[in-house]
Amino acid sequence: MKAFLGMGLLGSNFVKAMIKKGDSVQVWNRTFERAKELEKYGARSFENVADAVRGAETVHITLKDDESVNQVLASAQPGLTPGAVIIDHTTTSAPGAVERTEYWKKQGFAYQHAPVFMGPSNALESTGYMLVSGDQTLIGKLEAQLSAMTGKLMNFGPEAGRAAALKLTGNCFLVGFTAALGDALTLAGSVGVPVSDLETLFATWNPAASLTARINRITQEDLTKPSWELNMARKDTQLFLNAAEKAKRNLAVIPAVAERMDEWIKKGHGSEDWMRIVQN
């Protein structure tokens, strides 16, 4: 028997996929109607979270943040089956994941943080990426179960908070990447480039293919030997800004990048590699 707490878009689709694979699942949500909706797929819904976890060997959670996870688990504790495993898919802080791992171990339960890079469709189709770290014996026992929920289970070793830290880092990149893509679309519109042409460009010249090389260059290589000089990158950046201004459009990210470039140029790094701007 499994329990699942938190019937948002991700949680509800995880439950549907579990039931489709033959699992018996008990569900709970703060707004009971959202849990009740899962009954038509074969789940058992409960208004009281302690009742929802009663008899479950594994308890999955997909909530909002550290505070909500702590509150819900505290309310569920009276119903937890001795030896139950708590599997938390919530994006939380790394210290929070470490604290819960230690706390629930003292209470006689195993807590495994397993955040995901998955959308609702991924949860339904069991595709995407799930991250884990911590007790390797526990992870070994859970591997088959967790792998069945996702396309790729990524184990980052024995440090309890590492998966949480990597999830936050990945989300940081996604936020910045999406904002930068928004600026690229705005600039394309400013200079009369149709979206279809931009799609063709990125399909052929894929910037993502150079991501690991860029990480290595930023963190390991001598940036005094430029592949693209900061002064030249700043010149191009001004062209972006000028084109958007002429078209009366606003760029969200590039103005801050231009300011950062100016700071490093002022410090005397204009002839170095432009990647200098991402260093502290």
JOBELCOR-V275448 format. One record per helix or strand of 2 or more residues. SS is the DSSP state (A for helix, B for strand). FROM is the first residue (numbers start at 1). TO is the last residue. If there is no record, write none. Layout:
SS | FROM | TO
SS | FROM | TO
//
This chain:
B | 2 | 5
A | 9 | 20
B | 25 | 28
A | 32 | 41
B | 44 | 46
A | 49 | 53
B | 58 | 61
A | 66 | 79
B | 85 | 88
A | 94 | 106
B | 110 | 113
B | 116 | 117
A | 120 | 125
B | 129 | 132
A | 136 | 147
B | 152 | 155
A | 162 | 190
A | 195 | 204
A | 207 | 220
A | 230 | 246
A | 254 | 266
A | 274 | 278
//
